[in-house]
Amino acid sequence: MESLYCRNWSPLGVSQLKEKEYVNYYAQLGINLRGVPSSNNSLPKDYQNLKEAGIVAITNIDGITYLNDNELDLIKNNVAGHYVEKKEGHIIMQINNPADATINTYLRYNPYWKVKVDGQETKITQDGIFFDFPLSKGDHLVEIDYYPWPFFLGIIISSLLLIIAVSLYYLFRKSLYEYILRRE
């Protein structure tokens, strides 16, 4: 699940690789993700180009082939740093940025991503299918979190409706049984 970077909040889930937008994005980079053979020679001929698309490893019959040497594989920019914590929907990185810059990520844009730089929330901007954020020169602690509040709101509303439906059933079940018996 680490490669998803978005929780599977809904029954459909969220995958970095399953959606048409990603396949089309990779096609613009000259990378064909459709129809890769599943034989022992299953690595595409141009598999090293997958690094440009943010793919850091390929799993196939022969094992795992790692493509990226950078410790910060979620960042397109050439910055020094390391992960303090990296799990699904929550990433903390220590970054040493050589100059004021916009940091480009390989995380799919969604307005529910929140980025904090040294504890201060910073604005994210959409860059194609991914998102970017500004970062000044120097050492910074960057926290990236995914908060899908519509999912939680849906759970709360669904739970309340279930409680109301069960309560109404128990409140009116005697009347309901009498109504059914009168009809027969």
KADAUR-V794958 format. One record per run of one state. SS is the DSSP state (hx for helix, st for strand, lp for the rest). FROM is the first residue (numbers start at 1). LEN is the number of residues. If there is no record, write none. Layout:
# KADAUR-V794958
[[SS | FROM | LEN] [SS | FROM | LEN]]
This chain:
# KADAUR-V794958
[[lp | 1 | 19] [hx | 20 | 9] [lp | 29 | 18] [hx | 47 | 7] [lp | 54 | 3] [st | 57 | 4] [lp | 61 | 2] [st | 63 | 4] [lp | 67 | 8] [st | 75 | 1] [lp | 76 | 4] [st | 80 | 8] [lp | 88 | 2] [st | 90 | 8] [lp | 98 | 3] [st | 101 | 8] [lp | 109 | 4] [st | 113 | 5] [lp | 118 | 2] [st | 120 | 3] [lp | 123 | 1] [st | 124 | 4] [lp | 128 | 2] [st | 130 | 6] [lp | 136 | 2] [st | 138 | 9] [lp | 147 | 2] [hx | 149 | 35] [lp | 184 | 1]]
